[in-house]
Amino acid sequence: MRNDPIDLQQLDARVEAKRPVYTALADKIWDLAELRFNEHQSAKAQIEQLEAEGFTVTAGIAGIPTAFIAESKVGPAEGGAKGPVIGFLGEFDALSGLSQQAGVAEPMPITAGGIGHGCGHNLLGTGAMLAAVAARDALKESGASATIRYFGCPAEEGGSGKTFMAREGVFHELDVAITWHAHAFNGAQHVASLANIQCYFRFVGKPSHAAGSPHLGRSALDAAELMNIGVNFLREHMPSDCRVHYAFTDAGGTSPNVVQGTAELLYLVRAPKVSQALQLFERVVAIAGGAAQMTETKMSYEVDKACSEIVPNNVLERTLAGCMERIGAPSMPESGRAFAEQIRKTFTEEDIASSVANAAAPEEMAEALVHEGVLPFNPSPVFIGGSTDVGDVSWIVPTVQAWGACYTIGTPFHTWQMVAQGKEELAHNGMMLAAKAMAATALEVARDPELLAAAKAEHKRRTGGKPYACPIPEGVVPPPLRGKKA
Ligand SMILES: [Zn+2]
């Protein structure tokens, strides 16, 4: 085993010294539970802490009030090289309909229909900030040079904040980007996410009395229904790993005796590659046009947001997984065991098997309550099904994502169970481990130019050296800048 040039023990102590402040911050963001692009208090709480750590903050970037960059430069010594620019990505947005009391093992909202942290983003940004601060402090002490940036990234859930930021060139100066996700497992895997495009489809018809003069009406609701039927037939003739979902955002009112003059659908089209998503999207648009023709209504559409698939970076993933393994996973805190066992009882065997399979973890992990180890790095893709705007950053710079075990094995994402566990010591421990591993990875990148060159070479190979093309059309502004929708 090679002599570890990074003092992981010292790094561990450095991060642990900040545990009270950062776990309190994660809990505070859990309490705030703010929704996409409205994370004003959560962003403010992060900015205040970063300023207290001596970072220089630029807020309201890319036209988004809650997006920000915090920067701290280390070195260079007289005449020395500037060193790499290392970025940490952090989120803080929650999810609607997931209000839930912490530490309660049954569905019990704080506010009925309210907002909750069902994807652990209270931990994500906070852990990434802690990694940025620890890496900066360690580099400063070692006399190395680097620029450390933390990106406050709003609206990961359903808003693709990073994609809007990427379009404005926010990430272009980075050498690497490092981030993590709260999970039931520890590790760093070759994750395959789906590209997606989210779009509103609107139909305008002609209202009339549904019984008295039905022949005069043209139903926008019929058009929306026919569009859905058309898309449901499309499913048989699209690649099997693509996904199409829809929701009615306007069904034309609540009166069955009025021919519905307006209707609106929100579509989400996903595919393994952004080029496939764009092709599939064109086919969905054609079906919408056909539905309008059949019903003599007018159709228009408006892209809401989009994101690209993740470009994995095995060089960085292997490095991060290695750092995490050497740091070592914490064991289950005894104080949380009874609650974890209660939560476990709310899962079916299928939930647990699916949690294990989705992480590409060994099958016998289904027997364990929590993950107390680190998954060995595995270069075969782990298909996560969902999408993330981290994908867009990964097209621009070599990007790596860690997983930190914050939840009982079997916990599905976007559920009350995830919200309920968000303030547990287990969740804090997962965040702390991820922060240590991310900081260690940054230190590896800063001290080893060959590692950085290898990560960049892999990135070039995987992207074909093509410049990033943002999947959000030029004219689509971030939601906070849009006029109020009728
Ligand atoms: Zn999520």
Residues whose N, C-alpha, C, O or C-beta is under 5 A from the ligand:
A	BS01	ZN	C119
